[in-house]
Amino acid sequence: MANFVRSVPGVAQALALSDDGLVMARCPGLGGGAAERLSAVASALSGLAWGAVGQAGGGRVENIMVVMENALLLVSTVADGSQLAVVAAPTCDVDLVAYEMGLLSRRCGEVLTPEQRANPVEAR
């Protein structure tokens, strides 16, 4: 997570969360309370998106983006319902951030397991 935040221009925070909204890994500088709040928001957004799938028949939810005045929140599916949540500057290259999130999601899917729910880590 730390490398992701350092290497992708405009990214301020990143965390991985389980399918039930628990923090599994977070970037340095994203404290426990802030990580829990971001995880809860990402989980709630995911629930709303899946509700839209039921209404619109749109298929699997892959990405969610919330555009705010001073930030972007991007949420993507990792594996087995796990998710990656990223906070970025509104001026970032969204295509680049989404591309890098896809790469990170694939890497996270290989190492993040449900067992990590009991022991979330500050990822290096």
VMD Tcl script that builds the backbone (N, CA, C; Angstrom):
set m [mol new atoms 372]
animate dup $m
set s [atomselect $m all]
$s set {name element resname resid chain x y z} {
  {N N MET 1 A 0.821 -1.192 0.000}
  {CA C MET 1 A 0.000 0.000 0.000}
  {C C MET 1 A 0.869 1.261 0.000}
  {N N ALA 2 A 1.939 1.235 0.771}
  {CA C ALA 2 A 2.809 2.408 0.847}
  {C C ALA 2 A 3.419 2.719 -0.514}
  {N N ASN 3 A 3.893 1.694 -1.214}
  {CA C ASN 3 A 4.468 1.907 -2.543}
  {C C ASN 3 A 3.431 2.465 -3.502}
  {N N PHE 4 A 2.204 1.975 -3.405}
  {CA C PHE 4 A 1.122 2.453 -4.262}
  {C C PHE 4 A 0.889 3.941 -4.029}
  {N N VAL 5 A 0.770 4.341 -2.764}
  {CA C VAL 5 A 0.513 5.744 -2.435}
  {C C VAL 5 A 1.688 6.622 -2.871}
  {N N ARG 6 A 2.907 6.137 -2.665}
  {CA C ARG 6 A 4.098 6.909 -3.051}
  {C C ARG 6 A 4.272 7.006 -4.563}
  {N N SER 7 A 3.934 5.959 -5.278}
  {CA C SER 7 A 4.284 5.912 -6.699}
  {C C SER 7 A 3.197 6.397 -7.655}
  {N N VAL 8 A 1.955 6.463 -7.216}
  {CA C VAL 8 A 0.879 6.896 -8.114}
  {C C VAL 8 A 0.553 8.360 -7.818}
  {N N PRO 9 A 0.835 9.251 -8.771}
  {CA C PRO 9 A 0.605 10.676 -8.542}
  {C C PRO 9 A -0.847 10.980 -8.163}
  {N N GLY 10 A -1.000 11.785 -7.125}
  {CA C GLY 10 A -2.322 12.219 -6.696}
  {C C GLY 10 A -2.992 11.337 -5.675}
  {N N VAL 11 A -2.471 10.134 -5.433}
  {CA C VAL 11 A -3.081 9.230 -4.454}
  {C C VAL 11 A -2.627 9.626 -3.051}
  {N N ALA 12 A -3.595 9.792 -2.150}
  {CA C ALA 12 A -3.299 10.199 -0.776}
  {C C ALA 12 A -3.420 9.051 0.218}
  {N N GLN 13 A -4.384 8.162 0.008}
  {CA C GLN 13 A -4.648 7.074 0.952}
  {C C GLN 13 A -5.094 5.836 0.184}
  {N N ALA 14 A -4.804 4.677 0.775}
  {CA C ALA 14 A -5.267 3.421 0.179}
  {C C ALA 14 A -5.425 2.385 1.272}
  {N N LEU 15 A -6.437 1.550 1.122}
  {CA C LEU 15 A -6.604 0.425 2.042}
  {C C LEU 15 A -7.325 -0.709 1.349}
  {N N ALA 16 A -7.121 -1.891 1.884}
  {CA C ALA 16 A -7.840 -3.082 1.429}
  {C C ALA 16 A -8.815 -3.457 2.527}
  {N N LEU 17 A -10.027 -3.843 2.134}
  {CA C LEU 17 A -11.029 -4.224 3.112}
  {C C LEU 17 A -11.677 -5.531 2.709}
  {N N SER 18 A -12.133 -6.251 3.708}
  {CA C SER 18 A -12.785 -7.539 3.481}
  {C C SER 18 A -14.194 -7.320 2.949}
  {N N ASP 19 A -14.828 -8.395 2.527}
  {CA C ASP 19 A -16.186 -8.288 1.997}
  {C C ASP 19 A -17.185 -7.815 3.034}
  {N N ASP 20 A -16.846 -7.934 4.313}
  {CA C ASP 20 A -17.746 -7.432 5.352}
  {C C ASP 20 A -17.282 -6.098 5.927}
  {N N GLY 21 A -16.360 -5.408 5.244}
  {CA C GLY 21 A -16.001 -4.044 5.596}
  {C C GLY 21 A -14.891 -3.876 6.605}
  {N N LEU 22 A -14.202 -4.943 6.958}
  {CA C LEU 22 A -13.118 -4.832 7.930}
  {C C LEU 22 A -11.801 -4.516 7.231}
  {N N VAL 23 A -11.003 -3.647 7.851}
  {CA C VAL 23 A -9.708 -3.266 7.290}
  {C C VAL 23 A -8.775 -4.472 7.307}
  {N N MET 24 A -8.186 -4.767 6.153}
  {CA C MET 24 A -7.237 -5.876 6.049}
  {C C MET 24 A -5.806 -5.369 5.890}
  {N N ALA 25 A -5.628 -4.236 5.234}
  {CA C ALA 25 A -4.311 -3.615 5.063}
  {C C ALA 25 A -4.534 -2.141 4.780}
  {N N ARG 26 A -3.604 -1.308 5.219}
  {CA C ARG 26 A -3.742 0.132 4.996}
  {C C ARG 26 A -2.369 0.747 4.767}
  {N N CYS 27 A -2.373 1.900 4.134}
  {CA C CYS 27 A -1.118 2.598 3.893}
  {C C CYS 27 A -0.655 3.267 5.181}
  {N N PRO 28 A 0.644 3.486 5.315}
  {CA C PRO 28 A 1.150 4.226 6.470}
  {C C PRO 28 A 0.527 5.625 6.490}
  {N N GLY 29 A 0.287 6.127 7.659}
  {CA C GLY 29 A -0.302 7.446 7.793}
  {C C GLY 29 A -1.817 7.437 7.858}
  {N N LEU 30 A -2.424 6.326 7.541}
  {CA C LEU 30 A -3.879 6.194 7.643}
  {C C LEU 30 A -4.145 5.462 8.947}
  {N N GLY 31 A -4.358 6.239 10.009}
  {CA C GLY 31 A -4.532 5.669 11.341}
  {C C GLY 31 A -5.745 4.769 11.452}
  {N N GLY 32 A -5.786 4.021 12.543}
  {CA C GLY 32 A -6.846 3.039 12.749}
  {C C GLY 32 A -8.245 3.602 12.631}
  {N N GLY 33 A -8.516 4.731 13.300}
  {CA C GLY 33 A -9.847 5.323 13.250}
  {C C GLY 33 A -10.215 5.797 11.857}
  {N N ALA 34 A -9.287 6.475 11.197}
  {CA C ALA 34 A -9.531 6.960 9.836}
  {C C ALA 34 A -9.690 5.788 8.874}
  {N N ALA 35 A -8.895 4.749 9.063}
  {CA C ALA 35 A -8.996 3.562 8.209}
  {C C ALA 35 A -10.354 2.890 8.390}
  {N N GLU 36 A -10.819 2.796 9.627}
  {CA C GLU 36 A -12.125 2.179 9.890}
  {C C GLU 36 A -13.246 2.980 9.237}
  {N N ARG 37 A -13.163 4.311 9.304}
  {CA C ARG 37 A -14.196 5.150 8.685}
  {C C ARG 37 A -14.180 5.003 7.164}
  {N N LEU 38 A -12.988 5.038 6.568}
  {CA C LEU 38 A -12.890 4.881 5.118}
  {C C LEU 38 A -13.399 3.510 4.690}
  {N N SER 39 A -13.062 2.499 5.459}
  {CA C SER 39 A -13.528 1.148 5.161}
  {C C SER 39 A -15.052 1.068 5.229}
  {N N ALA 40 A -15.639 1.703 6.236}
  {CA C ALA 40 A -17.097 1.697 6.380}
  {C C ALA 40 A -17.768 2.402 5.200}
  {N N VAL 41 A -17.199 3.522 4.780}
  {CA C VAL 41 A -17.751 4.254 3.636}
  {C C VAL 41 A -17.657 3.408 2.368}
  {N N ALA 42 A -16.485 2.807 2.134}
  {CA C ALA 42 A -16.300 1.974 0.940}
  {C C ALA 42 A -17.256 0.789 0.943}
  {N N SER 43 A -17.430 0.178 2.098}
  {CA C SER 43 A -18.336 -0.962 2.213}
  {C C SER 43 A -19.781 -0.541 1.947}
  {N N ALA 44 A -20.173 0.608 2.486}
  {CA C ALA 44 A -21.533 1.105 2.264}
  {C C ALA 44 A -21.761 1.427 0.786}
  {N N LEU 45 A -20.773 2.058 0.150}
  {CA C LEU 45 A -20.894 2.353 -1.280}
  {C C LEU 45 A -21.025 1.077 -2.097}
  {N N SER 46 A -20.268 0.078 -1.715}
  {CA C SER 46 A -20.349 -1.204 -2.409}
  {C C SER 46 A -21.747 -1.802 -2.276}
  {N N GLY 47 A -22.309 -1.723 -1.080}
  {CA C GLY 47 A -23.663 -2.226 -0.867}
  {C C GLY 47 A -24.680 -1.498 -1.726}
  {N N LEU 48 A -24.535 -0.180 -1.824}
  {CA C LEU 48 A -25.435 0.596 -2.678}
  {C C LEU 48 A -25.268 0.216 -4.148}
  {N N ALA 49 A -24.023 0.036 -4.564}
  {CA C ALA 49 A -23.772 -0.339 -5.960}
  {C C ALA 49 A -24.383 -1.694 -6.277}
  {N N TRP 50 A -24.247 -2.640 -5.349}
  {CA C TRP 50 A -24.855 -3.958 -5.578}
  {C C TRP 50 A -26.377 -3.862 -5.585}
  {N N GLY 51 A -26.930 -2.925 -4.815}
  {CA C GLY 51 A -28.369 -2.680 -4.876}
  {C C GLY 51 A -28.782 -2.175 -6.246}
  {N N ALA 52 A -27.945 -1.325 -6.843}
  {CA C ALA 52 A -28.219 -0.828 -8.190}
  {C C ALA 52 A -28.162 -1.957 -9.212}
  {N N VAL 53 A -27.251 -2.910 -9.004}
  {CA C VAL 53 A -27.173 -4.073 -9.897}
  {C C VAL 53 A -28.497 -4.822 -9.879}
  {N N GLY 54 A -29.040 -5.011 -8.683}
  {CA C GLY 54 A -30.316 -5.707 -8.566}
  {C C GLY 54 A -31.430 -4.965 -9.270}
  {N N GLN 55 A -31.387 -3.652 -9.206}
  {CA C GLN 55 A -32.418 -2.834 -9.835}
  {C C GLN 55 A -32.237 -2.756 -11.345}
  {N N ALA 56 A -30.986 -2.560 -11.775}
  {CA C ALA 56 A -30.726 -2.317 -13.191}
  {C C ALA 56 A -30.256 -3.551 -13.947}
  {N N GLY 57 A -29.932 -4.620 -13.227}
  {CA C GLY 57 A -29.434 -5.821 -13.895}
  {C C GLY 57 A -28.106 -5.600 -14.592}
  {N N GLY 58 A -27.252 -4.796 -13.969}
  {CA C GLY 58 A -26.005 -4.393 -14.616}
  {C C GLY 58 A -24.851 -5.355 -14.518}
  {N N GLY 59 A -25.012 -6.489 -13.863}
  {CA C GLY 59 A -23.890 -7.424 -13.732}
  {C C GLY 59 A -23.014 -7.105 -12.537}
  {N N ARG 60 A -21.837 -7.676 -12.535}
  {CA C ARG 60 A -20.898 -7.566 -11.414}
  {C C ARG 60 A -20.390 -6.131 -11.241}
  {N N VAL 61 A -20.327 -5.649 -9.992}
  {CA C VAL 61 A -19.760 -4.332 -9.696}
  {C C VAL 61 A -18.243 -4.456 -9.727}
  {N N GLU 62 A -17.603 -3.643 -10.552}
  {CA C GLU 62 A -16.150 -3.680 -10.648}
  {C C GLU 62 A -15.502 -2.456 -10.028}
  {N N ASN 63 A -16.072 -1.280 -10.273}
  {CA C ASN 63 A -15.493 -0.036 -9.773}
  {C C ASN 63 A -16.589 0.929 -9.352}
  {N N ILE 64 A -16.259 1.724 -8.349}
  {CA C ILE 64 A -17.156 2.775 -7.872}
  {C C ILE 64 A -16.308 4.032 -7.761}
  {N N MET 65 A -16.836 5.173 -8.203}
  {CA C MET 65 A -16.101 6.425 -8.072}
  {C C MET 65 A -17.030 7.498 -7.536}
  {N N VAL 66 A -16.576 8.192 -6.497}
  {CA C VAL 66 A -17.297 9.327 -5.948}
  {C C VAL 66 A -16.425 10.555 -6.194}
  {N N VAL 67 A -16.972 11.512 -6.927}
  {CA C VAL 67 A -16.246 12.730 -7.251}
  {C C VAL 67 A -16.710 13.819 -6.295}
  {N N MET 68 A -15.766 14.348 -5.531}
  {CA C MET 68 A -16.056 15.417 -4.582}
  {C C MET 68 A -15.281 16.664 -4.990}
  {N N GLU 69 A -15.572 17.775 -4.362}
  {CA C GLU 69 A -14.893 19.021 -4.700}
  {C C GLU 69 A -13.384 18.915 -4.491}
  {N N ASN 70 A -12.963 18.294 -3.395}
  {CA C ASN 70 A -11.545 18.267 -3.047}
  {C C ASN 70 A -10.918 16.882 -3.048}
  {N N ALA 71 A -11.620 15.883 -3.506}
  {CA C ALA 71 A -11.068 14.523 -3.499}
  {C C ALA 71 A -11.899 13.604 -4.383}
  {N N LEU 72 A -11.286 12.485 -4.730}
  {CA C LEU 72 A -11.978 11.383 -5.390}
  {C C LEU 72 A -11.869 10.174 -4.488}
  {N N LEU 73 A -12.913 9.385 -4.432}
  {CA C LEU 73 A -12.875 8.103 -3.740}
  {C C LEU 73 A -13.162 7.043 -4.785}
  {N N LEU 74 A -12.218 6.122 -4.942}
  {CA C LEU 74 A -12.372 5.031 -5.898}
  {C C LEU 74 A -12.353 3.722 -5.137}
  {N N VAL 75 A -13.290 2.848 -5.465}
  {CA C VAL 75 A -13.389 1.538 -4.819}
  {C C VAL 75 A -13.441 0.495 -5.926}
  {N N SER 76 A -12.599 -0.526 -5.813}
  {CA C SER 76 A -12.615 -1.600 -6.805}
  {C C SER 76 A -12.615 -2.954 -6.113}
  {N N THR 77 A -13.142 -3.935 -6.818}
  {CA C THR 77 A -13.195 -5.297 -6.304}
  {C C THR 77 A -11.825 -5.940 -6.434}
  {N N VAL 78 A -11.392 -6.630 -5.371}
  {CA C VAL 78 A -10.098 -7.316 -5.386}
  {C C VAL 78 A -10.331 -8.787 -5.671}
  {N N ALA 79 A -10.753 -9.530 -4.691}
  {CA C ALA 79 A -10.979 -10.972 -4.838}
  {C C ALA 79 A -11.972 -11.399 -3.779}
  {N N ASP 80 A -12.690 -12.429 -4.030}
  {CA C ASP 80 A -13.676 -13.017 -3.119}
  {C C ASP 80 A -14.458 -11.978 -2.319}
  {N N GLY 81 A -14.788 -10.848 -2.969}
  {CA C GLY 81 A -15.563 -9.810 -2.307}
  {C C GLY 81 A -14.738 -8.760 -1.613}
  {N N SER 82 A -13.435 -8.980 -1.467}
  {CA C SER 82 A -12.569 -7.962 -0.880}
  {C C SER 82 A -12.517 -6.761 -1.812}
  {N N GLN 83 A -12.118 -5.610 -1.263}
  {CA C GLN 83 A -12.101 -4.388 -2.057}
  {C C GLN 83 A -10.862 -3.570 -1.761}
  {N N LEU 84 A -10.568 -2.675 -2.677}
  {CA C LEU 84 A -9.496 -1.707 -2.529}
  {C C LEU 84 A -10.140 -0.333 -2.577}
  {N N ALA 85 A -9.867 0.501 -1.575}
  {CA C ALA 85 A -10.398 1.863 -1.537}
  {C C ALA 85 A -9.230 2.838 -1.623}
  {N N VAL 86 A -9.364 3.843 -2.474}
  {CA C VAL 86 A -8.298 4.812 -2.704}
  {C C VAL 86 A -8.886 6.216 -2.668}
  {N N VAL 87 A -8.215 7.106 -1.940}
  {CA C VAL 87 A -8.560 8.525 -1.932}
  {C C VAL 87 A -7.480 9.239 -2.735}
  {N N ALA 88 A -7.908 10.049 -3.702}
  {CA C ALA 88 A -6.964 10.743 -4.573}
  {C C ALA 88 A -7.393 12.194 -4.762}
  {N N ALA 89 A -6.462 12.991 -5.247}
  {CA C ALA 89 A -6.745 14.394 -5.543}
  {C C ALA 89 A -7.686 14.481 -6.741}
  {N N PRO 90 A -8.549 15.493 -6.766}
  {CA C PRO 90 A -9.480 15.618 -7.888}
  {C C PRO 90 A -8.774 15.924 -9.209}
  {N N THR 91 A -7.531 16.363 -9.136}
  {CA C THR 91 A -6.765 16.688 -10.338}
  {C C THR 91 A -5.924 15.515 -10.844}
  {N N CYS 92 A -6.032 14.371 -10.183}
  {CA C CYS 92 A -5.221 13.212 -10.586}
  {C C CYS 92 A -5.657 12.697 -11.953}
  {N N ASP 93 A -4.810 11.904 -12.555}
  {CA C ASP 93 A -5.140 11.213 -13.798}
  {C C ASP 93 A -5.953 9.975 -13.408}
  {N N VAL 94 A -7.268 10.070 -13.506}
  {CA C VAL 94 A -8.154 8.998 -13.045}
  {C C VAL 94 A -7.879 7.697 -13.790}
  {N N ASP 95 A -7.593 7.787 -15.069}
  {CA C ASP 95 A -7.294 6.572 -15.836}
  {C C ASP 95 A -6.051 5.875 -15.292}
  {N N LEU 96 A -5.019 6.656 -14.968}
  {CA C LEU 96 A -3.796 6.079 -14.414}
  {C C LEU 96 A -4.061 5.461 -13.045}
  {N N VAL 97 A -4.792 6.181 -12.194}
  {CA C VAL 97 A -5.101 5.654 -10.859}
  {C C VAL 97 A -5.899 4.359 -10.986}
  {N N ALA 98 A -6.902 4.345 -11.857}
  {CA C ALA 98 A -7.712 3.133 -12.038}
  {C C ALA 98 A -6.863 1.979 -12.570}
  {N N TYR 99 A -5.970 2.269 -13.498}
  {CA C TYR 99 A -5.082 1.239 -14.041}
  {C C TYR 99 A -4.195 0.665 -12.934}
  {N N GLU 100 A -3.580 1.554 -12.157}
  {CA C GLU 100 A -2.704 1.114 -11.066}
  {C C GLU 100 A -3.492 0.363 -9.997}
  {N N MET 101 A -4.740 0.777 -9.757}
  {CA C MET 101 A -5.592 0.043 -8.814}
  {C C MET 101 A -5.838 -1.375 -9.311}
  {N N GLY 102 A -6.045 -1.516 -10.616}
  {CA C GLY 102 A -6.241 -2.847 -11.184}
  {C C GLY 102 A -5.032 -3.738 -10.963}
  {N N LEU 103 A -3.841 -3.172 -11.180}
  {CA C LEU 103 A -2.615 -3.941 -10.935}
  {C C LEU 103 A -2.492 -4.311 -9.462}
  {N N LEU 104 A -2.749 -3.330 -8.581}
  {CA C LEU 104 A -2.664 -3.592 -7.143}
  {C C LEU 104 A -3.724 -4.600 -6.714}
  {N N SER 105 A -4.908 -4.502 -7.292}
  {CA C SER 105 A -5.977 -5.448 -6.959}
  {C C SER 105 A -5.565 -6.878 -7.273}
  {N N ARG 106 A -4.924 -7.058 -8.412}
  {CA C ARG 106 A -4.458 -8.406 -8.765}
  {C C ARG 106 A -3.395 -8.893 -7.787}
  {N N ARG 107 A -2.471 -8.010 -7.415}
  {CA C ARG 107 A -1.438 -8.401 -6.438}
  {C C ARG 107 A -2.063 -8.677 -5.077}
  {N N CYS 108 A -2.997 -7.825 -4.654}
  {CA C CYS 108 A -3.651 -8.018 -3.350}
  {C C CYS 108 A -4.445 -9.309 -3.327}
  {N N GLY 109 A -5.104 -9.619 -4.424}
  {CA C GLY 109 A -5.904 -10.835 -4.484}
  {C C GLY 109 A -5.088 -12.084 -4.260}
  {N N GLU 110 A -3.801 -12.004 -4.561}
  {CA C GLU 110 A -2.920 -13.152 -4.377}
  {C C GLU 110 A -2.463 -13.309 -2.933}
  {N N VAL 111 A -2.471 -12.209 -2.163}
  {CA C VAL 111 A -1.921 -12.292 -0.802}
  {C C VAL 111 A -2.925 -12.008 0.309}
  {N N LEU 112 A -4.004 -11.287 0.003}
  {CA C LEU 112 A -4.983 -10.986 1.046}
  {C C LEU 112 A -5.935 -12.157 1.210}
  {N N THR 113 A -6.065 -12.616 2.415}
  {CA C THR 113 A -6.939 -13.746 2.708}
  {C C THR 113 A -7.851 -13.379 3.863}
  {N N PRO 114 A -8.973 -14.074 4.011}
  {CA C PRO 114 A -9.880 -13.788 5.123}
  {C C PRO 114 A -9.214 -13.886 6.491}
  {N N GLU 115 A -8.148 -14.678 6.617}
  {CA C GLU 115 A -7.473 -14.806 7.906}
  {C C GLU 115 A -6.875 -13.481 8.364}
  {N N GLN 116 A -6.610 -12.584 7.428}
  {CA C GLN 116 A -6.023 -11.306 7.793}
  {C C GLN 116 A -7.016 -10.387 8.495}
  {N N ARG 117 A -8.283 -10.731 8.486}
  {CA C ARG 117 A -9.271 -9.894 9.170}
  {C C ARG 117 A -8.928 -9.728 10.640}
  {N N ALA 118 A -8.422 -10.773 11.240}
  {CA C ALA 118 A -8.082 -10.720 12.664}
  {C C ALA 118 A -6.815 -9.928 12.914}
  {N N ASN 119 A -5.983 -9.762 11.898}
  {CA C ASN 119 A -4.695 -9.094 12.064}
  {C C ASN 119 A -4.428 -8.120 10.927}
  {N N PRO 120 A -5.178 -6.995 10.843}
  {CA C PRO 120 A -4.919 -6.035 9.774}
  {C C PRO 120 A -3.515 -5.471 9.922}
  {N N VAL 121 A -2.913 -5.132 8.805}
  {CA C VAL 121 A -1.539 -4.653 8.835}
  {C C VAL 121 A -1.435 -3.287 8.190}
  {N N GLU 122 A -0.406 -2.554 8.618}
  {CA C GLU 122 A -0.044 -1.334 7.923}
  {C C GLU 122 A 0.927 -1.775 6.854}
  {N N ALA 123 A 0.462 -1.809 5.623}
  {CA C ALA 123 A 1.258 -2.371 4.532}
  {C C ALA 123 A 2.406 -1.449 4.172}
  {N N ARG 124 A 3.521 -2.051 3.864}
  {CA C ARG 124 A 4.714 -1.288 3.504}
  {C C ARG 124 A 4.788 -1.071 2.019}
}
mol reanalyze $m
mol bondsrecalc $m
mol representation Tube
mol addrep $m
